[in-house]
Amino acid sequence: MREGKGSFTSRAVMFFRALAVRAEIPIFKDTIAEQLLNARGRRIVNRPRTYRFMARLFRRRPRLKQLLAALLLRARFAEDELVRAMEREGVRQYVILGAGWDTFAWRRPDLMARLRVFELDHPATQAAKRARLAERGLIDHPNQIFVPIDFTAQSLSERLLAEGFDPAVPTFVNWMGVTYYLPKPVVEGVFRELDGLCSSGVMIAFDYMDTRVLELTKTRPKTVGTRLRRAVAGAVWRRIGEPFHTWLDLDGLPQWFDGMGYDIQINLTRRAKCEYLPPEALGGYEPGGGMNIALVRSRSMGTAALPGSATGQN
Ligand SMILES: C[S@@+](CC[C@H](N)C(=O)[O-])C[C@H]1O[C@@H](n2cnc3c(N)ncnc32)[C@H](O)[C@@H]1O
């Protein structure tokens, strides 16, 4: 992230969530996102020609359509699994790490009444979001606690404890869209800290970039077109200032998590992302892209069997 600026990628996610509602993509309905857009963003999502352009673009570049579906699926996954964990594990604390422009507190008053929700994010991103919330008259829920943090420089446990987090309450963590932007020791540190902190257990829903995607990109034939596309993408990414740092090795994942005190409950790679929801809930959008979506559960949560839990690796 560029010094002093909020995250660009989090604003992009908010824009795509608003766009998805207008485009009637059923995977995830963020009905609040549009209210958080700036005037330009609102104009774009309200123009019919945006959707004609989107349809043409998706026909030419189906990978972009898959990527949009994956962004929506990861949000749906985190909240569906949260609801399951509330029912099965008695989860009553919800921590959103790198929350970006997440709108859970305003979309789900039904769940907010039964949860304490900690929204953690980089101070610059959180300040920008809170300023926009105030502008739009969206009031914080009494059970919602904002916690500014830089994961690379501050202790997650200290920040949470300082804001009233209760380690004895079973906790669910949503860590979508963040791991790849952080150095691997920081990612590992967060998993370890959460396990150490949550004495009654923690479940973490997160997404990660698969090292196999990196290998594939390296071995793909380097035509003039792909070189050009990569150069443009690289320049855009440098300008955004949010480069990728971490890819996780799929084969080594169970062992890595085992060493940190977790079991993998769900790991959606490739086709499994399309099978998480029934076809009617996908609405013709098949989630793709190089990021996998996973759920891990700390062993401190106890050994209760999880009815219906699935590992979707393929
Ligand atoms: C792509 S957004 C993800 C937003 C949202 N969680 C989602 O699922 O779409 C990445 C988020 O990570 C946050 N982030 C990146 N680096 C961070 C850091 N060092 N400390 C705290 N937050 C960070 C950004 O502020 C941003 O909100």
The ligand as an ORCA input file, in Angstrom:
! r2SCAN-3c Opt
* xyz 0 1
  C      -8.013     -6.528     -1.388
  S      -8.407     -5.774      0.126
  C      -9.444     -7.035      0.834
  C     -10.697     -6.452      1.380
  C     -11.711     -7.472      1.880
  N     -11.227     -8.213      3.020
  C     -12.161     -8.448      0.790
  O     -12.360     -9.620      1.074
  O     -12.330     -8.058     -0.315
  C      -6.905     -5.936      1.066
  C      -7.032     -5.337      2.461
  O      -5.843     -5.651      3.210
  C      -5.476     -4.521      3.961
  N      -4.036     -4.571      4.228
  C      -3.030     -4.734      3.342
  N      -1.841     -4.684      3.978
  C      -2.111     -4.480      5.300
  C      -1.318     -4.343      6.471
  N       0.020     -4.386      6.417
  N      -1.938     -4.161      7.657
  C      -3.289     -4.099      7.726
  N      -4.106     -4.242      6.658
  C      -3.514     -4.417      5.465
  C      -5.847     -3.348      3.084
  O      -5.982     -2.147      3.823
  C      -7.158     -3.819      2.471
  O      -8.272     -3.431      3.219
*
